[in-house]
Amino acid sequence: MISLKLIVEEDDIVEKINAALSPQIRVWGIERTIGSFSCYQACDSRWYEYLIPSHAFLPPHPSSWLAKKLEEIAEQTGDREAYESRQAEVRGYWEKVDEEYIKPILDSIDEDIRFDVVKALQGEEEASAKAAKAEADMDQNVKAGKGVGGVKREPKAESEDTKKEKTEEAAIIVNEPAVARPAPVDDTPAATAPKEEPEAVVEGMVDSSASMPNKQEAELSNAEKGLTPSGKPLLSPEEFDRQQRLRAATKKLRNAYLAAKRAYRIPEQRIKRIQDALSKYKGTKNYHNFTIQKTFRDPSAKRFIKSFIVNPKPILIKGKGGEGDDGEVVETEWLSMKVHGQSFMMHQIRKMIGMVTLLVRCGSNLSTLDASMQEEKFSIPKVPGLGLLLERPVFDSYNDIQAPKHGRDQLRFDKYEKAMEEFKQREIYQRIFREEEERNEFGRFFNHVDNFKEPYFLYVTSKGLEATKQQRSGEDAASGAAKNES
């Protein structure tokens, strides 16, 4: 919403303005307000929406590090039966996928590369986990007042402007620095903020190789063919053929897992569990763990959430099954979550959803969510910014007091609901779905979490936060013993 002084002389001014704008920018209407009205200061609360694929709530694959820890700690604590009951609706899912999707592909792969194909996929997971660890360490350093390298930083003098609280809206307007990221992730929600790259790059209209000098193009082509920059063979014909078959088989296996996840349809029981978790945010809570550089005793860490709901009716989107799928069209299921709150801090919404997603997919006790809003420190990953968008501001105080007092119309978006929904479907939803189909951001994100071999996220196990402390103390003791021996 924009507040400005405007002389309107034509009845169809809205249509004329929209005719001059890009289809990605729309004016819904013009309302006359009181002279002192400011849309920023008069805003009482805001509605945000987050879209996430339903397969994000699948449990970690049994071969992943996190899945093994979940099973191990549930057994240790005698929580096995309760843990399995919380995962009842997805029990045996991955075993079925491995039997129906993966085994036929493995059987068709040549024996001389079969082991290397599986090893290659595990290697990718290992690399992803290391990159995720770098990002988590960076967040820990920031919370401790240190730099990215872990060096203690002296507080800088701040002006009045810089002292102003960073809200989730600021996160939407300002791009975050891409430091130690496992993969390029755009932290600004689609269609709510400008990206760093020009529009042509966003839409894929510019080929990155188009600007390469001819020499670089030739070297790139040679590398793909297994040749040195000078054109000489880098590998023997036999080894080059083996590498090509290994690459194709690995890609085929990866696409099989991707197709299986996109074919997943979330049960009603799991959606209910998601709603049970989201409902715990309702009211005034302390969100110091859901942002950065906030302590439990900081009054500004308390925020009021009016509602947080998941739409029980998932969205089905048609798209390709994955790269190299011969154009097969599949439907991916998405969930829409909407949060209504007075104001939000940096990363708060993404971390709120990240916490709920982790707890539900790992079959955790939802009391862990209550504990995360107490004084103890939790490391909560923020889900990709791709699915987040600001839906609308709310002006209840103005509508109830100032508008009737001065004979002005109320500022409501209800009358534009149909046009807004059509716009979201065309310009925002489709873009989010298309980018996820091309880049698999959610899949890579949860793959990082599942194979992140550090104790930061072990609060999702049956021991809760205690598991992270025990794991760390055990590792510290082992490290100290190794130093003493040396």
CORDA-V675340 format. One line per field, one symbol per residue. ss: DSSP state (a for helix, b for strand, c for the rest). psi: psi as a letter, one per 20 degrees, with the letter a starting at -180 (. if undefined). burial: I if it has 9 or more other ideal C-beta (glycine too) atoms within 8 Angstrom, else O. Layout:
BEGIN
ss: ???
psi: ???
burial: ???
END
This chain:
BEGIN
ss: ccccccccccccaaaaaaacccccccccccccccccccccccccbbbbbbbbbaaaacccccccaaaaaaaaaaaacccaaaaaaacaaaccaaaaaaaaaaaaaaaaccaaaaaaaaaaaaaaaaaaaaaaaaaaaaaaaaaccbcccccbcccccccaaaacccbaaaaaacccccccccccccccccccccccccaaaacccccaaaaccaaaaaaaaaaaccbcccccbcccaaaaaaaaaaaaaaaaaaaaaaaaaacccccaaaaaaaaaaaacccbbbbcaaaccccccccaaabbbbbbbbbccccbbbbbbccccccccbbbbbbbbbbbbbcccbccaaaaaaaaaaaaaacccccaaaaacccccccccccccaaabbbbbbbcaaaaaaaaaaccccccccaaaaaaaaaaaaaaaaaaaaaaaaaacaaaaaaaaaaccccaaaaaaccccaaaaaaaaaaaaaaaaaaaaac
psi: qpprppooiphkhghhghhirqiipqphrpppaqhjpphghiphrqpqqpppqhiijqqqphiqggghhggghhghikjgghghhijgijpjghhhghghggghghhiqqhiigghgghgghhghghghghhgggghghhhghjkrahijpppppqpqrhgiiqpprhhhhhhpqqpnplqhqopoipqpjiqqrhqrhhhgjkipphihiqqhghgggggghhjkqrhijqphrqhghghghghggggggggghggghghhipopqhhhhhhghhghhiipaorokhijaqkprhiohiipqopgqoqpoiorppppaqhrpkjkjpprpppqqpppporgrqrpigghhghggggggghjkrpihhgghijahqpqooqprqihjpqogqrplggghhfgghhjkqqqnqjhijgghgghgggghgghgggghhhhilghghghhgghknlqjhjiiiriibhhhhgggghghhghghhhhhh.
burial: OOOOOOOOOOOOIIOIIIOOIOOOOOIOOOOOIOOOIOIOOIIIIIIIIIIIIIIIIIIIOIOIIIIIIIIOIIOOOOIOOIIIOIIOOIOOIIOOIIOIIIIOIIOOIOOOIIOOIIOIIOOOIIOIIOIIIIIIIIIIIIIOOIOOOOOOOOOOOOOOOOOOOOIIIIIIOOIOOOOOIOOOIIOIIIOIOOOOOOOOIOOOOOOOOOOIOOOOIIIIOIIOOIIOOOOOIOOOOOOIOIIOIIOOIIIIIIIIIIIIIIOIOIOOOIIOIIIIIIOIIOOOIOIIIIIOOIOOOOOOIIIOIOOIOIIOOIIOIOIIIIOOIOOOOIIIIIIIIIIIIOIIIIIIIIIIIIIIIIIIIIIIIIOIIIIIIOOOOIIIIOIIIIIIIIOOIIIOIIIOOIIOOOOIOOIOOOOIOOIIOOIIOIIIIIIIIIIIIOOIIIIIIIIIIIIIOOIOIIIIIIIIIOIIOIIIOOIOOOOOOOOOOO
END
